[in-house]
Amino acid sequence: MTSTESAAKENEELSLGIPEIDAAHQLILELVSQIEALVKKQSRWMDVHSALVQLAEQARFHFAVEESLMRLYDYPMLTAHATEHRQLSLDVATLMMKSLTAPVSEDMVASLRPQWRAHILTNDTQYAVHFRSHVGAPMDSCDEVKGS
């Protein structure tokens, strides 16, 4: 299986049926793949750090969108979900800081993909079910979530 086929399979497996959220998840996982590849080929620290910064920024924006939707639809697990967002953000920030003082190893980034996948497959899947119970499934866009 090629890396493109593998990514397509992963995207399908992790799809929540909310296109904007699915696209953000795909971008996050693409950034994780980029970080994994950079670390594997022992790229310059600056390149690894830059990719980690991109991941942190994309995650920050994505989490803000998700949590806004959760507030909009009174998602009962918002606090727990936001706590997990903070932990994921902290893990990326820790790697970012470490990348400034020492090479980032494959072991150091090995948990990134499993953490993101687990988050999407469990917690994000739960809020997607909650959202669909309010607007129907599948959702063609977040405009439907907002009731536009």
N, C-alpha and C positions, 0 to 999 in steps of 0.2 A: 504494500500500500504506500503510495507517495505521500509526502507531507501535506500536499494540497488535499488529497483524498482523506487523509487522517483529520485535517482541520475541518473539512466539510462534515465528516461523520461526528466530530465532537460538537460542532455548532448545532447540528440536528438534535443530538442527544441532549444538549443543554437548552434547547429552545423553550421559552416560556409562552410563546404565542403573542408576545408584545413586541412588535418590530423594533421600536426605538431602544428598548431595554436589551433585546437580543443583539442588536448591532453594537451596543456599548459593551456587552459581555464578549462579543467576538473581538472587538478592539483590545480589550484588556487581555484576553488570552493570546492575541497576536503579539502584544508587548511582552508578555511572559515568554513566549516562544523566542522573541528577539533577544531577551535577556539570557535565556538558556543557551542560545547559539553563540552569543558574544562571550559568555563565560567559558563555554566549551572550547572555543578556539583561542582562548586567552587573549582577548582583545584588550586594547588600551583601557586603563581604568576610567578615563574620561568618557569613552563610549558606553561602558557598562553603567557608569553613574548617570549619564544622560538618559539612557533607557529607563533606569529606575525612577528618575525624576518624571519622565513622561508617564510612567505607570502610576506614580503617586498622584499626579495632576488629573489623569483620566479617572482614577478611582474616586478622588475627591469630588469631582463634578458628578460622576455617576451616582455616588452615594447620596449627594444632595438631591438629585432628581428622584431617586427611589424613595427617600425619606419624605419628600414633599408629597409624592403620590400616596404614601402610607398615611400621612396626616390628613390629606384630602378625603380619603376613604375610611378614616377611623380604624386603621389596621390595629387590631388588639395586641399584636406582638411587636409594635414599633420600638419600644424601649430595648427589648432584647436584640432586635435586629440591628438597631443603631449601635449597640454595644459591640456586636460582631463586626460591624463596619469599622469602628474605632480600632479594634484589634487587628484587622487586616491592614488598615492604614499604618498602624504602629509597626507591624512586621515589615512593611515596605520601607518605612522611614528608617528603621533600624538598619536594614540592608544598605540604604542610601548613605547613611552616616559611616557605616563600616567601609563602604567602597571608597571613601575619602582617605582612609588611612592604611588599607591593606587590600590585596587582591581578593576579589570575590570568587569563591570556589563553587564548584558544581554542588557540593554538599550544602553550601549556604543557600542556594536557590532551589534545591530539590523539593522543598515543601511548597513553593509558590503555586504551582499548577494544582496539586491536590487540595490545597486550602481553598482556592477559588472555585474549583469544581464542586467541592463539598458544599460550599456556601450557596452556589447556584442551585445545585440539585436538592438541597434541603430547604433552607430558609427562603430563598427567592421563589422556589416552586410554591411554597406555602402562601406567600403574598400574592402570587399570580392567581392562585385559586380564589383568594379573597377578592381580588379585583374583578375577576370574571363573574363572581357571584353578584357583583354590583352592576356590571355593564354587559355581560354576555361573553361568549367565547366563540372563536378566537377574536382577539382584539386586533383590528387592522392598523390602528395607530393610537398614540397616547391622546389624540384629540377625542377619541371615544371615551377614554378614562375621564377626561375633563368635562365631558358632556357637551362638547362643541358641535 
